[in-house]
Amino acid sequence: MKFTVVYLSVMVFVAAAVVNSCPPSDREALLAFKSALTEPYLGIFNTWTGTDCCTNWYGVSCDPTDSRVNDIILRGESEDKIFEKAGRSGYMTGSLSPSLCSLDRLTTLVVADWKAISGEIPSCLTSLPHLRILDLVGNQITGEIPADIGNLAKLTVLNVADNKITGYIPASIVNLGRLMHLDLSSNQITGVLPADLGKLSMMSRALLNRNQITGSIPSSIANIYRLADLDLSMNQISGSIPAQLGKMPVLSTLNLDSNQLTGELPVSLLSNSGLNIVNLSRNSLDGYLEDVFTPGTYFSVLDLSFNRLRGAIPKTLSSAKYIGHLDLSNNHLCGSIPMGFPFDHLEASSFTNNDCLCGSPLMRVC
């Protein structure tokens, strides 16, 4: 009887040890991922020893119920003590091993801000059924975004900013029905924006600035009810600004500067009391500034400089609740600058290089 109790106790202990340690296949996948990278300064991979990758392996966490690897979170910019002790940010070379695709319970993959990780995004990552966060910002990754990225049905964050990614935005990206944060900024992406981008109905931030995107702005973007931040600046986008953008209920930041946009400035963008930051500078926008400002108007930034706007400065701007930074320089505006707020706290640089503006703060008398 005593022997049976001891035997059962040993079996329970062994079973618990098996459950609490990661499967050999997950461990092998992590070690293959590690072998493709070199991190010379912090020694974070020195913790990747032993048979249990769920315990004290830096940046790795597992599901407590079955010990499958759930998260890999490795950030080169961190307040972690290991960075504080080293007195420096992270630096890592190498590439992302396709062995990651064996971790079929992975929900989070963050390999961010290591500055020198190169190579391509393994296309097999699109087969990970549970992946919710893919964050590879701040490296030297090349190649294209995998064509089948739309297969990641649970993806909420896609961040590959500050890399050297080329090629088009995959058409399948519009199938990411749960995507909330999209950041493709500061790459070398070409081609046009998908016409049905508006299918991404859950998205709250879309940052695609500093690329080589061409074509026009899809009007379907206005269907993204939750979109609060849209940045398409510093591309080669042409055509007119869809008036529907000014009717979006949550949009607060709109950056379209440094493109090749033409046509008239939609009145809806100036009359939308929810918009807080609007930068349309350095385009070829034409037409007049309409008198559509109200006591509800609140712009932290309104930059319309370096366009082809004509006519007078709207007097209703003086009725705005708040105008922080206003730049109307380098247009074809004419007439007297209104007096009072916000004009009494603006500098001359906000109005220079227009055809015939006059009054304070310019030195030209009306």
N, C-alpha and C positions, 0 to 999 in steps of 0.2 A: 504493500500500500504506500509506504513511504517512498519507494522507488518510483511509483507511478506519479506521485505528486511532484517529485523533483524533476522527472522526465517532462511532465507537462509544463512546469515552470520554465525549463530550458527551451522548450519548443515555443512558448509564448514570447520569451526574450528574443529568440532567433527570428521569429515572425515579425516582431516589432522592429528589429534592426533592419530587416529586409524592406519593410514598408517605409522606414524613415531614411533610407539611402536611395539615391537616384539610380535608375536602371543603367547598366553598363553601356547600352547604346547611346543614351543621352550624354554620359560622361565622355565616350569616344568622340561624339560629335563636337562637344565643347573643346576637347583637346586638339582636334583637327582645326577648329576655328582659331584657337590660340596659336597653333604652329604656323599659321599663315600671317601672323602679325608680330611686330617687334616693338616693344615698349621699353626703352632703355633707361628711363629716369626714375620712375615711381615704384616699379616692382610690383604692380598690381597682380600680375600673373603668377607671382611667387606663391600666392595664396591658393592657386589651383592645383592642389596636391591631395593625395589620398583618394579613396574609392568613393567617397560621398560628396558629390558636387553640389548637394543641397545645403551643406554646412560650411560656412566660412569661406566659400569661394567668392571673391570680390565681384560684386555686380550681378551675381546669379541668385535667383530665388525660385522655389519650387512650390507646387501645389501640395499643401499639407496632407491631403487625403491619399495621394498615390505617389508623391515624390517625383512627379514628372516636371521637367524644367518648364517654367512659365515665362520668366522674365530674364532678359539680359539687358542691364542698364549700365553702360560704360560711358561716362561723360568726361571729356578732357578739360572742361571748365567746371570746377566743382569747389564747394566749401568743405569737402570731406577732409578729415584730419590728415590723410595721407598726402594731400596736395599742400596743405598748410605746413606740414613738416618739411616737405621738399622745397617749399618756397617758390613754386613754379606751376604753370599750367601744364596740361598734358601734351604729349607728342608721341605719335605712333605711326609707323610705316607698315607696309604690307597691303593685303587685300582681304576682302570678305569671302571666306570659304563657303562653297556650296554645301558644306557639311551642316550648316545651319538649317537647311531644309529638312534634315532628319528629325529636327525637334518639332514634331507635329502637334505638340501641345503649347507651343510658344504663343503668347499673347502680346508681349512687348519686346521689341528689338530696338534698342537705342545704342548706337555707336557714333557719338557726336563730338565734334570739336577737337578732333585729334590731329588736324592740320595736314597730315601727309598720307593718310590711308588712300590708296589709289585702286585701280582696277574697276570693274563694272559691278553693278548690282546683280547678284545671282538671280537669273530669271525664275529659278525654281521657288523663290520665296513666295511667288504668287499661288503656290499650292498649299500654303499653311492655312488651314481652315479657321483657326482661332485668332489670327493676328489682328490686333486692334491698333497698335501703335508702331509705326515704322519711321524712325528718326535717325537720319544719317547726315545731319547738317554739319557743315564746317570741316570738310575733308577735301580730297582731290579726286573724287570719284568721277569716272568718265563713262562713255557709252550712253545708252538710251534708257529711259524709264521702261521697264518690262512691258511689252505689249499687252500682256494679260493681267495687268494690275487690277483691272475691274473684277477679277475673280475673288479678291479679298473682301468678301461680303460684310465682314465685321469691322473693317478698318475705319477708325475715327480720326486718326492723325497720320498724314503723309507729309513728312518734312525732309526734303533733300536739298535745302538751300545751301548756298555758298560751296558749290562743288564745280565740276567742269562737265556737267551732263549736256549732251547734245541731242539732236533729233527732235521729233515732233512730240507733242502731248498725245499720248495714246487715246484713241477714240473710246476705248473701254473704260476710261477714267470716270465717265458719267454714270457707270453702273455702281459706283461706290455709294450706295444709298445711305450709309450711316456716317459718311465723312463729314467732320465738323471743322477741321483745320487743314488747309492745303497751303504748303509753302514750297514753291519751286523757284524762289528768287535767286538772283545772282548765279546764273548758269549760262549756258550757251544754247538754250532751247530755241528752235526755229519753228516755222509753220504757223498755222492759225489756231485760234481758240475754237474748241469744239462748239458747233452751233447749238447743240442741246446741253450746254453746260448747266443750264437752269434745272436739269434733272437732279442736281446735287442739293436737294431740298433741305438737308440738315446743316449745311455749311454756314459757319459764322465768320470765318476768315479765309480770304483767297488772296494770297500774295504771290504774284507772278512777275514782279518788277525785275529790272536789270537782266533782260534776256534779249532775244532777237526775234520776238514774236511779230508776225505780220497779220494782214487781214483786218477785219473790223471787229468791233465789240458786239458780241451776240446779245440781242435784246432779251433772250431767254434768261439772262442773268437776273433780270428783275423779278423772276419767279422764285428766287431763293429768298424766302420770307425772312429767314433768320440772319441773313448776311449783314454784318456790321462793319466789316473792314474789307475794302476792295482796293488792291494796289496793282495797277497795270503799267506803272510809270517806267520810263527808260526802255522802251521797246521801239518797234517800227509800225505801230498800229495806226491804221488810216481810217477814213470814213468819218461819219458823224457820231456824236454821242447820243445813244438812245435816250429819248425823253423819259422813258419808263424808269430809268435809274433814279430820277428825282422823286419818284413816287414810292420808293421802297420804304417800308415803315420802320426798319431797324437800322438802316445804313447810316453810319455816323462819320466814317472816314472814307473819302474817295480821292485816290491819287492816280491821275491820268497824265501827269506832266511828262514832258520830253518824249512826245510821240509825233505823229504826223496827222493829227485829227483836224478835220475841216468842218465847215458848216456853222450854223448859228449855235450859240450857247443856249441850251434848253432852259426855259424860264423855270421849270420845275426844280432845277438844281439850286436856284437862288431863293425860291420860295419855300423849300422844304425846311421846316423848323427843327427837324431832327438831325440834319447834317451839321457836323461840328468842324470837320477839317476837309476842305476842298482845295485841291491843287491841280489846276488845269493849265499851268504855265508851259511855255515853250512848245506850243502847237501852232496851228494856223486857223484858229477859230475866228469867225467873222460875226458881223451883226452888232446889235445894240444891247446895252445893259438896261433891262426893263425895270421900271419902278415897282418892284414886287416885294420889297423888304417890309417887314412888319415888326411890332414890338416883341414878337416871339423869336425873331431872328437871332441866332447865337452862333457865331463863327469864331473859333479859336484861331483858325487860319483860313483865309480866302485869298488864294494866289491865282490871278488871271494874267500875270505878266507875260510879255513876249508872245503876243497874239496879234490879231488884226481887228480888235474891237473898235467900234466907232461911236460917235455921239457923246452925250454928256454923262457925267457920273450921277446915278440916281439920287435924288434928294431924300428918298425914303430910307437910305442907308443911315441917316441921322436918327431914325426912329428905332433902330435895332437895339435889342437888349444888350448885346455885347459884340464887339468886333475886336479881336486881339491883334492879329497880324493881317493887314490888308496890303496887297501889292497889285497895282494897276499899271505899273510902268511898262514902257516899250509896247505901246499900242497906238491907236489913232484917235484917242479921246480928245474932246474939245470942250471949252466952256469953263466956268468957274468951279473951283473945288468947294463943296458945301462947307459951311461953318459948323462949329460945335462938335459933339461926340459923333463918331470916333476920330474925326479928322484932326481934332486939336491935340492928339497925342501921337500922330503919325509923322514920320520924317519925310523929307523931300524925295528920298529914294523910292518911296511908294508911288510916285506920280511922274517921275522923270521920263524923258524921251517919248512924249506924246505930241500930237500935232499942235494943239493950241490950248492946253490946260493953263489956267492962271489962278492966282490967289494963294493964300497961305496953305502949306508951308513952302511953296515954290516962291522964287524971287520975282516971278513975272506978275506984274500988276494987271488986274482986269480992266 
